[in-house]
């Protein structure tokens, strides 16, 4: 249930170096800013239901992923977290107000978006357009 600030800062710093090297600083900054804004809205709307570590981790992932893949990451994390939460309730392994760590869902979704994000986004737009 803990996401350490040092780990998040290292992830963000390495992501910035990568973005600078690949000349994608604008996309990295844009992704981090929009994803941070989304997470802050959710953090304040949930009144502490979402941890501060999740809010800090999301823009670091946005640096790595950019805007499109970053939004995909959030979408995948919320969908997978919701599915696991629903399954825990259905199997009577969890309670309605029980806290579920969101960081692992963010990280798994980030890996998915990093490696297969373009394909998922292309598939999505072809499916609905």
ChimeraX attribute file (.defattr): number of C-alpha atoms within 10 A of each C-alpha:
attribute: neighborCount
match mode: 1-to-1
recipient: residues
	/A:1	12
	/A:2	11
	/A:3	18
	/A:4	11
	/A:5	13
	/A:6	9
	/A:7	12
	/A:8	18
	/A:9	14
	/A:10	12
	/A:11	16
	/A:12	23
	/A:13	15
	/A:14	14
	/A:15	20
	/A:16	19
	/A:17	15
	/A:18	16
	/A:19	20
	/A:20	13
	/A:21	10
	/A:22	9
	/A:23	11
	/A:24	17
	/A:25	19
	/A:26	13
	/A:27	18
	/A:28	26
	/A:29	20
	/A:30	19
	/A:31	26
	/A:32	24
	/A:33	19
	/A:34	18
	/A:35	26
	/A:36	21
	/A:37	15
	/A:38	15
	/A:39	21
	/A:40	18
	/A:41	12
	/A:42	15
	/A:43	17
	/A:44	11
	/A:45	11
	/A:46	11
	/A:47	9
	/A:48	10
	/A:49	13
	/A:50	19
	/A:51	18
	/A:52	15
	/A:53	16
	/A:54	22
	/A:55	21
	/A:56	19
	/A:57	25
	/A:58	30
	/A:59	27
	/A:60	28
	/A:61	29
	/A:62	29
	/A:63	30
	/A:64	28
	/A:65	26
	/A:66	26
	/A:67	20
	/A:68	16
	/A:69	25
	/A:70	29
	/A:71	20
	/A:72	22
	/A:73	28
	/A:74	23
	/A:75	14
	/A:76	19
	/A:77	22
	/A:78	16
	/A:79	14
	/A:80	17
	/A:81	19
	/A:82	14
	/A:83	12
	/A:84	14
	/A:85	19
	/A:86	14
	/A:87	13
	/A:88	15
	/A:89	14
	/A:90	11
	/A:91	9
	/A:92	10
	/A:93	9
	/A:94	15
	/A:95	11
	/A:96	10
	/A:97	7
	/A:98	9
	/A:99	13
	/A:100	17
	/A:101	15
	/A:102	19
	/A:103	20
	/A:104	15
	/A:105	20
	/A:106	23
	/A:107	17
	/A:108	15
	/A:109	24
	/A:110	26
	/A:111	14
	/A:112	17
	/A:113	23
	/A:114	18
	/A:115	12
	/A:116	12
	/A:117	20
	/A:118	14
	/A:119	10
	/A:120	15
	/A:121	15
	/A:122	10
	/A:123	11
	/A:124	11
	/A:125	9
	/A:126	9
	/A:127	8
	/A:128	6
	/A:129	5
